[in-house]
Amino acid sequence: MLLAVCVLVACARKVQYLQAENIIYEEAEPTPEQNAGIDICKESDNYAPDARYPEHTPMRYVRINIHFITSDEGERNFSGVQAKQFAEKMVRSANYKLKVNDEMVLPVGNDTPKLPVRYRYVLTGKEGVPGDDGIYVHRDSELMLFNKKGKPHHSSEKAQYDTYGVRKQEVLNIFMLEHHPDSIASPTYKPSSDGIGMKYWVKMAGAFYKYQRQIQKGKDDPFSATAGRMAGLLNHEIGHSMGLRHTWNSDDGCDDTPKNGNCWKGATCSNNMMDYNATHGAITPCQLGRMEYNWSKERSSQRKLLDPVWCERNPEQSIRIQSGQIVTWESAKDLNGDLIIEKGGTLAIKCLVSMPAGSYIKVMSGGKLILDGCTITNRCGDEWAGIITPVKRKQARGQVIYRNDPSLDRVANMVGGSKRAR
């Protein structure tokens, strides 16, 4: 038995944190982007999820809450249990649309890639308040009103946010309003489902009116049908809050979102989330890249609204670069777990990577990690464990290569005696 234990100990992998003498320093020729003065880490196109490795873009969770504003008598909008059920159904439907991400209809014959959408919404209540699910009902006959044109109650006014906003600048406050009855009475006013998306709040109008119309028309399950329709509008307005613009009437900065006639429904009508249409079902690579880039920026309004799941290590969400994979990261990332480069795998990191507290990067024997001008850090005020290169008898240590002066910040196990490796 003693002999067996000795053999096992001798053959076991020896885990050792990266030391300065094990770093391979390489000179690198300037890239065409560097010669042109282009910072690839600020190019939003580089942030679009990779269809081959969707897990390399960790899932983002946008925190939202939903406010239904009724009349002083508690009428003319969803309230009570019905408000809660409608909000939950609408959010589930919106998240499902994100999960599916339909193929783009326009332009006709297009080959726009259908990429995985790596964000979802989570209803979020007040901190430290048991039972607060982030769904609220307020009685306010004035602030329940939404007017597409003119004042008072113009769509861009933020009185609802000022009065009823919860966890401002941390959670996206969504207000479910209704059109003014005088406006509805006018033959020239169309009480359609409308909305507006701003940095920290969204207004959506007409859900209850649409629900009542569905009942009047004898539609099957009018409640679910209304929630499903409003889910598309929710995605559209939150798209604005995340930094996207309309695609149909102006240059939104994306080559894969063609201008179009903005028709509502039909074979030649757009289905893009940021157009006005019946589905709001498609998001292009450029649009996804723009949102991901906004979420990566430290002080952006969009990042403030995210649930910071990247702060706590989740081993089940570790990323593995497997044998035969040669991967380059040219965008900033917030990882939720450890990063492991397997034997025969190669990963080059060129931008910032945030590691959760206590997490590590492991480069297995036969694996290669290239740190090319990047920064590896923790963005939550904690420390990550460091880079380990496990070795086994008669096997070579995994390679860690430095190019263009990378840095390791907020690392518990220092490299070469310094928390900032040069």
KOLBA-652729 format. One line per 10 residues: number of its first residue (from 1); their letters; for each residue x, y, z of C-alpha. Coordinates in nm, 4 decimals. Example, Ala and Ser with C-alpha at 12.3 -4.5 7.8 and 13.67 -1.06 7.14 Angstrom:
// residues 2
1> AS> 1.2300,-0.4500,0.7800  1.3670,-0.1060,0.7140
//
This chain:
// residues 422
1> MLLAVCVLVA> 0.0000,0.0000,0.0000  0.2803,0.2403,0.0910  0.4495,0.1700,-0.2432  0.1247,0.2383,-0.4292  0.0831,0.5731,-0.2532  0.4380,0.6719,-0.3444  0.3792,0.5832,-0.7095  0.0576,0.7868,-0.7181  0.2256,1.0883,-0.5640  0.5168,1.0678,-0.8076
11> CARKVQYLQA> 0.2851,1.0490,-1.1085  0.0418,1.3159,-0.9952  0.0394,1.6489,-1.1716  0.2356,1.9138,-0.9917  0.0346,2.2350,-0.9925  0.2514,2.5429,-1.0017  0.1655,2.9042,-1.0636  0.3406,3.0694,-1.3540  0.6884,3.1967,-1.2746  0.8876,3.4563,-1.4637
21> ENIIYEEAEP> 1.1450,3.1999,-1.5809  0.8701,2.9997,-1.7534  0.7428,3.2911,-1.9628  0.8381,3.2935,-2.3309  0.8867,3.6474,-2.4644  0.8333,3.7006,-2.8355  0.8718,4.0034,-3.0572  0.5722,4.0672,-3.2813  0.5513,4.2627,-3.6042  0.2914,4.5432,-3.6013
31> TPEQNAGIDI> -0.0428,4.4348,-3.7456  -0.2132,4.6319,-4.0277  -0.4602,4.7613,-3.7673  -0.1795,4.8859,-3.5448  -0.0096,5.0538,-3.8399  -0.3395,5.2266,-3.9188  -0.3878,5.3379,-3.5577  -0.6911,5.1144,-3.5085  -0.7627,4.9749,-3.1617  -0.9203,4.6365,-3.2320
41> CKESDNYAPD> -1.0574,4.6265,-2.8773  -1.2818,4.9215,-2.9637  -1.4150,4.7729,-3.2870  -1.7692,4.6596,-3.2084  -1.7749,4.4096,-3.4961  -1.5184,4.2034,-3.3024  -1.7684,4.1608,-3.0174  -2.0293,3.9637,-3.2108  -2.0597,3.6080,-3.0707  -1.8668,3.3387,-3.2545
51> ARYPEHTPMR> -2.1079,3.0776,-3.3910  -1.8387,2.8102,-3.3485  -1.7792,2.8892,-2.9825  -2.0877,3.0662,-2.8419  -1.9739,2.9948,-2.4859  -1.6745,3.2254,-2.5458  -1.9273,3.5087,-2.5175  -2.0579,3.4531,-2.1635  -2.4299,3.5113,-2.1148  -2.5311,3.8630,-2.0070
61> YVRINIHFIT> -2.8348,3.9296,-1.7885  -3.0071,4.2678,-1.8166  -3.1844,4.3553,-1.4918  -3.5348,4.4921,-1.5444  -3.8414,4.5753,-1.3403  -4.1919,4.6458,-1.4684  -4.4386,4.9078,-1.3485  -4.8077,4.9076,-1.4419  -4.9689,5.2466,-1.3853  -5.3473,5.2413,-1.3554
71> SDEGERNFSG> -5.6064,5.5106,-1.2939  -5.6677,5.6358,-0.9422  -5.9512,5.3805,-0.9230  -5.7195,5.0952,-1.0268  -5.8703,5.0641,-1.3762  -5.7648,5.0958,-1.7437  -5.4529,4.8819,-1.7050  -5.3461,4.5425,-1.5744  -5.3319,4.5233,-1.1963  -5.3024,4.2734,-0.9131
81> VQAKQFAEKM> -5.2341,3.9112,-1.0030  -5.3105,3.9815,-1.3671  -5.0308,4.2401,-1.3867  -4.7826,3.9920,-1.2408  -4.8896,3.7172,-1.4806  -4.8754,3.9496,-1.7808  -4.5278,4.0793,-1.6923  -4.3877,3.7298,-1.6423  -4.5426,3.5988,-1.9632  -4.4178,3.8975,-2.1635
91> VRSANYKLKV> -4.0627,3.8587,-2.0320  -4.0611,3.4828,-2.0998  -4.1792,3.5456,-2.4540  -3.9184,3.8200,-2.5068  -3.6392,3.5922,-2.3849  -3.7635,3.3156,-2.6123  -3.7444,3.5495,-2.9114  -3.3849,3.6280,-2.8189  -3.3052,3.2582,-2.7881  -3.4514,3.1769,-3.1311
101> NDEMVLPVGN> -3.3180,3.4813,-3.3224  -3.4862,3.4383,-3.6604  -3.2897,3.4599,-3.9833  -3.3034,3.8011,-4.1513  -3.5684,3.8349,-4.4229  -3.4100,4.1381,-4.5901  -3.2453,4.1970,-4.8217  -3.4073,3.9298,-5.0363  -3.1645,3.6419,-5.0831  -2.9392,3.7586,-4.7998
111> DTPKLPVRYR> -2.6823,3.5364,-4.6313  -2.6622,3.7304,-4.3050  -2.5342,3.4901,-4.0359  -2.7769,3.3907,-3.7640  -2.5683,3.4146,-3.4469  -2.6535,3.3041,-3.0935  -2.7922,3.5880,-2.8816  -2.6030,3.5875,-2.5535  -2.8247,3.8041,-2.3358  -3.1514,3.7646,-2.1471
121> YVLTGKEGVP> -3.3695,3.9676,-1.9097  -3.4090,3.8994,-1.5388  -3.6829,4.0584,-1.3278  -3.5113,4.2238,-1.0330  -3.6715,4.3734,-0.7223  -3.5434,4.5928,-0.4433  -3.2381,4.4649,-0.2616  -3.3065,4.3131,0.0779  -3.6847,4.3104,0.0350  -3.8187,3.9525,0.0586
131> GDDGIYVHRD> -4.0864,3.8737,-0.1987  -4.0112,4.1751,-0.4193  -4.0228,4.0304,-0.7704  -3.9665,4.3581,-0.9547  -4.3304,4.3909,-1.0673  -4.5211,4.6934,-0.9360  -4.8646,4.8520,-0.9746  -4.9221,5.2235,-0.9114  -5.2468,5.4194,-0.9107  -5.1946,5.7514,-1.0851
141> SELMLFNKKG> -5.4466,5.8805,-1.3378  -5.2041,6.1410,-1.4715  -4.8849,5.9398,-1.5026  -5.0609,5.6398,-1.6556  -5.1092,5.8346,-1.9788  -4.8978,5.8193,-2.2940  -4.9224,6.0684,-2.5782  -4.7350,6.0200,-2.9037  -4.7626,6.3870,-2.9964  -4.7622,6.7065,-2.7959
151> KPHHSSEKAQ> -4.7788,6.7726,-2.4239  -4.8614,6.6831,-2.1526  -4.7766,6.3148,-2.1223  -4.5367,6.3179,-2.4170  -4.3544,5.9906,-2.4643  -4.0116,6.1388,-2.3879  -4.1099,6.2884,-2.0527  -3.9533,6.1006,-1.7605  -4.2024,6.1867,-1.4869  -4.2847,5.8186,-1.4347
161> YDTYGVRKQE> -3.9187,5.7342,-1.3826  -3.8658,6.0281,-1.1480  -4.1715,5.9334,-0.9412  -4.1741,5.5540,-0.9363  -3.8277,5.4436,-1.0497  -3.6712,5.1646,-0.8412  -3.2950,5.1063,-0.8189  -3.2299,5.3833,-1.0660  -2.9239,5.3380,-1.2890  -2.8941,4.9767,-1.1698
171> VLNIFMLEHH> -3.2144,4.8273,-1.3104  -3.3919,4.9199,-1.6337  -3.7336,5.0512,-1.5244  -4.0119,4.9627,-1.7692  -4.3433,5.1491,-1.7463  -4.6617,5.0002,-1.8923  -4.8886,5.2936,-1.9803  -5.2040,5.3564,-2.1840  -5.3097,5.6087,-2.4453  -5.5123,5.9096,-2.3346
181> PDSIASPTYK> -5.8862,5.8386,-2.3761  -5.9335,6.1722,-2.5543  -5.6651,6.0707,-2.8041  -5.8285,5.7320,-2.8604  -6.1594,5.9088,-2.9264  -6.0010,6.1091,-3.2105  -6.0434,5.9493,-3.5563  -5.6930,6.0648,-3.6547  -5.5136,5.9065,-3.3575  -5.3965,5.5461,-3.3830
191> PSSDGIGMKY> -5.3737,5.3837,-3.0388  -5.1130,5.1326,-3.1483  -4.8568,4.9587,-2.9326  -4.5899,5.2235,-2.8934  -4.2865,5.2859,-2.6816  -3.9616,5.4637,-2.6211  -3.6323,5.3309,-2.4861  -3.3935,5.5585,-2.2953  -3.0753,5.4929,-2.0951  -3.2379,5.3850,-1.7710
201> WVKMAGAFYK> -3.6085,5.3604,-1.8488  -3.8542,5.2377,-2.1080  -4.2154,5.3333,-2.1736  -4.4573,5.0999,-2.3468  -4.8176,5.1913,-2.4225  -5.1290,5.0136,-2.5400  -5.1000,4.6623,-2.3944  -5.4272,4.6748,-2.1996  -5.6078,4.8429,-2.4893  -5.4820,4.5705,-2.7252
211> YQRQIQKGKD> -5.5874,4.3021,-2.4780  -5.9423,4.4412,-2.4647  -5.9569,4.4580,-2.8441  -5.8505,4.0945,-2.8622  -6.1366,4.0041,-2.6298  -6.3846,4.2032,-2.8396  -6.2699,4.0205,-3.1526  -6.3179,3.6839,-2.9835  -5.9529,3.5827,-3.0219  -5.8304,3.2617,-2.8628
221> DPFSATAGRM> -5.6265,3.3275,-2.5470  -5.6135,3.7069,-2.5841  -5.3955,3.7369,-2.2743  -5.1100,3.5256,-2.4156  -5.1464,3.6769,-2.7614  -5.1127,4.0282,-2.6216  -4.8143,3.9376,-2.4050  -4.6442,3.7780,-2.7051  -4.6987,4.0829,-2.9230  -4.5727,4.3187,-2.6536
231> AGLLNHEIGH> -4.2631,4.0993,-2.6105  -4.1426,4.2076,-2.9536  -4.1918,4.5727,-2.8594  -4.0075,4.5111,-2.5317  -3.7060,4.3760,-2.7220  -3.7196,4.6730,-2.9591  -3.7279,4.9379,-2.6867  -3.4619,4.7669,-2.4750  -3.2551,4.7526,-2.7945  -3.2625,5.1334,-2.7929
241> SMGLRHTWNS> -3.1556,5.1375,-2.4279  -2.8661,4.9090,-2.5176  -2.7488,5.1499,-2.7879  -2.9215,5.0373,-3.1096  -3.0995,5.2661,-3.3545  -3.3843,5.2215,-3.6031  -3.2725,5.0476,-3.9198  -3.5419,5.1493,-4.1653  -3.5270,5.5305,-4.1837  -3.1637,5.6241,-4.1233
251> DDGCDDTPKN> -2.8086,5.4970,-4.1165  -2.7794,5.2925,-3.7990  -2.4105,5.2205,-3.8584  -2.4625,4.8532,-3.9475  -2.4085,4.7230,-4.3000  -2.6209,4.4133,-4.2337  -2.9423,4.6077,-4.1500  -3.0731,4.7346,-4.4867  -3.3046,5.0317,-4.5171  -3.6578,4.9256,-4.6040
261> GNCWKGATCS> -4.0130,5.0474,-4.6540  -4.1045,4.9857,-4.2902  -4.4122,4.7830,-4.3732  -4.5743,4.5920,-4.0898  -4.6269,4.2404,-4.2212  -4.5577,4.0528,-4.5423  -4.2992,3.8617,-4.7438  -4.1022,4.1765,-4.8300  -4.1258,4.3385,-4.4855  -3.8355,4.3439,-4.2432
271> NNMMDYNATH> -3.8326,4.1190,-3.9392  -3.5429,4.2954,-3.7672  -3.5833,4.3750,-3.3982  -3.5145,4.7439,-3.4543  -3.7665,4.7967,-3.7353  -4.1412,4.8501,-3.6911  -4.2906,4.5133,-3.7832  -4.5077,4.2317,-3.6559  -4.2314,4.0025,-3.5274  -3.9182,4.1943,-3.4164
281> GAITPCQLGR> -3.7572,3.8533,-3.4484  -3.4075,3.9008,-3.5975  -3.0867,4.0550,-3.4649  -2.7833,4.0875,-3.6917  -2.4164,4.0233,-3.6083  -2.3419,4.3960,-3.6180  -2.6254,4.4737,-3.3757  -2.5126,4.2013,-3.1370  -2.1565,4.3288,-3.1553  -2.2661,4.6822,-3.0707
291> MEYNWSKERS> -2.4549,4.5716,-2.7626  -2.1724,4.3457,-2.6446  -1.9233,4.6301,-2.6912  -2.1424,4.8672,-2.4887  -2.1694,4.6078,-2.2109  -1.7907,4.5740,-2.2017  -1.7256,4.9440,-2.1329  -1.6589,5.0051,-1.7653  -1.8649,5.3223,-1.7223  -2.1382,5.2706,-1.9801
301> SQRKLLDPVW> -2.5033,5.2995,-1.8823  -2.5608,4.9596,-2.0437  -2.3042,4.7861,-1.8207  -2.4582,4.9362,-1.5068  -2.7822,4.7510,-1.5868  -2.6218,4.4062,-1.5999  -2.6342,4.1488,-1.3242  -2.2579,4.1199,-1.2449  -2.2479,3.7416,-1.2528  -1.8832,3.7637,-1.3614
311> CERNPEQSIR> -1.7808,3.8636,-1.0078  -1.8330,3.5197,-0.8531  -1.6577,3.2090,-0.9855  -1.8851,2.9428,-1.1302  -1.6765,2.6358,-1.2219  -1.9637,2.4993,-1.4317  -1.9202,2.7932,-1.6698  -1.5484,2.7447,-1.7266  -1.4279,2.7860,-2.0838  -1.2092,2.5170,-2.2405
321> IQSGQIVTWE> -0.9935,2.5605,-2.5487  -0.9828,2.2051,-2.6731  -0.7256,2.0100,-2.8717  -0.7005,2.1311,-3.2302  -0.8690,2.4640,-3.1604  -0.6740,2.7780,-3.2500  -0.8702,3.0718,-3.1103  -0.8046,3.4457,-3.0972  -0.9988,3.6838,-2.8731  -1.0066,4.0372,-3.0143
331> SAKDLNGDLI> -1.2698,4.1737,-2.7760  -1.2974,4.2347,-2.4026  -1.4633,3.9568,-2.2029  -1.6043,3.9028,-1.8538  -1.5614,3.5341,-1.7740  -1.7860,3.3562,-1.5248  -1.5546,3.0650,-1.4501  -1.2026,2.9358,-1.5067  -1.0188,2.9338,-1.8394  -0.8503,2.6076,-1.9406
341> IEKGGTLAIK> -0.6301,2.5513,-2.2454  -0.6171,2.1795,-2.3136  -0.3333,1.9828,-2.4724  -0.3183,2.0789,-2.8400  -0.5282,2.3954,-2.7907  -0.4107,2.7511,-2.8558  -0.5644,3.0755,-2.7318  -0.4379,3.4257,-2.8143  -0.5830,3.7078,-2.6004  -0.5506,4.0616,-2.7361
351> CLVSMPAGSY> -0.7929,4.2619,-2.5196  -0.9048,4.2826,-2.1578  -1.0286,3.9694,-1.9837  -1.1918,3.9887,-1.6415  -1.1582,3.6794,-1.4243  -1.3940,3.6047,-1.1306  -1.2592,3.6142,-0.7771  -1.0538,3.3031,-0.7034  -1.0597,3.1767,-1.0612  -0.7556,3.0653,-1.2568
361> IKVMSGGKLI> -0.6199,3.0195,-1.6057  -0.4781,2.6701,-1.6549  -0.2451,2.5889,-1.9450  -0.2145,2.2130,-1.9740  0.0943,2.0309,-2.1045  0.0886,2.0769,-2.4804  -0.1393,2.3805,-2.4586  -0.0459,2.7334,-2.5602  -0.1597,3.0673,-2.4201  -0.0517,3.3847,-2.6004
371> LDGCTITNRC> -0.0969,3.7101,-2.4076  -0.0692,3.9728,-2.6805  -0.0830,4.3239,-2.5369  -0.3837,4.2278,-2.3244  -0.4778,4.2848,-1.9616  -0.5995,4.0016,-1.7392  -0.7673,4.1340,-1.4258  -1.0671,4.1211,-1.1945  -1.3198,4.4014,-1.2508  -1.5013,4.3583,-0.9200
381> GDEWAGIITP> -1.2383,4.4790,-0.6735  -1.1221,4.1258,-0.5872  -0.8316,3.9078,-0.6943  -0.8174,3.6128,-0.9300  -0.5837,3.3239,-0.8491  -0.3392,3.3412,-1.1411  -0.2034,3.1253,-1.4235  -0.1109,2.7667,-1.3441  0.0869,2.5297,-1.5650  0.0480,2.1757,-1.4290
391> VKRKQARGQV> 0.3291,1.9383,-1.5137  0.3600,1.5628,-1.5161  0.6765,1.3565,-1.5262  0.8341,1.3482,-1.8754  0.5822,1.6005,-2.0117  0.6579,1.9566,-2.1156  0.4999,2.2482,-1.9378  0.2234,2.4328,-2.1203  0.3505,2.7411,-2.3043  0.2711,3.0956,-2.1906
401> IYRNDPSLDR> 0.3897,3.3519,-2.4455  0.4102,3.7271,-2.3905  0.3855,3.9679,-2.6827  0.3447,4.3450,-2.6865  0.3838,4.3972,-2.3124  0.0738,4.2312,-2.1569  -0.0198,4.2864,-1.7929  -0.1641,4.0739,-1.5132  -0.3496,4.2845,-1.2580  -0.5257,4.1981,-0.9322
411> VANMVGGSKR> -0.3710,3.8506,-0.9330  -0.3225,3.6723,-0.5999  -0.0317,3.4541,-0.7045  0.2198,3.6904,-0.8494  0.4347,3.6397,-1.1558  0.8014,3.7142,-1.1040  0.7330,3.8937,-0.7742  0.5092,4.1621,-0.9226  0.1322,4.1906,-0.9540  0.1874,4.3679,-1.2838
421> AR> 0.3872,4.1528,-1.5220  0.5940,4.3388,-1.7786
//
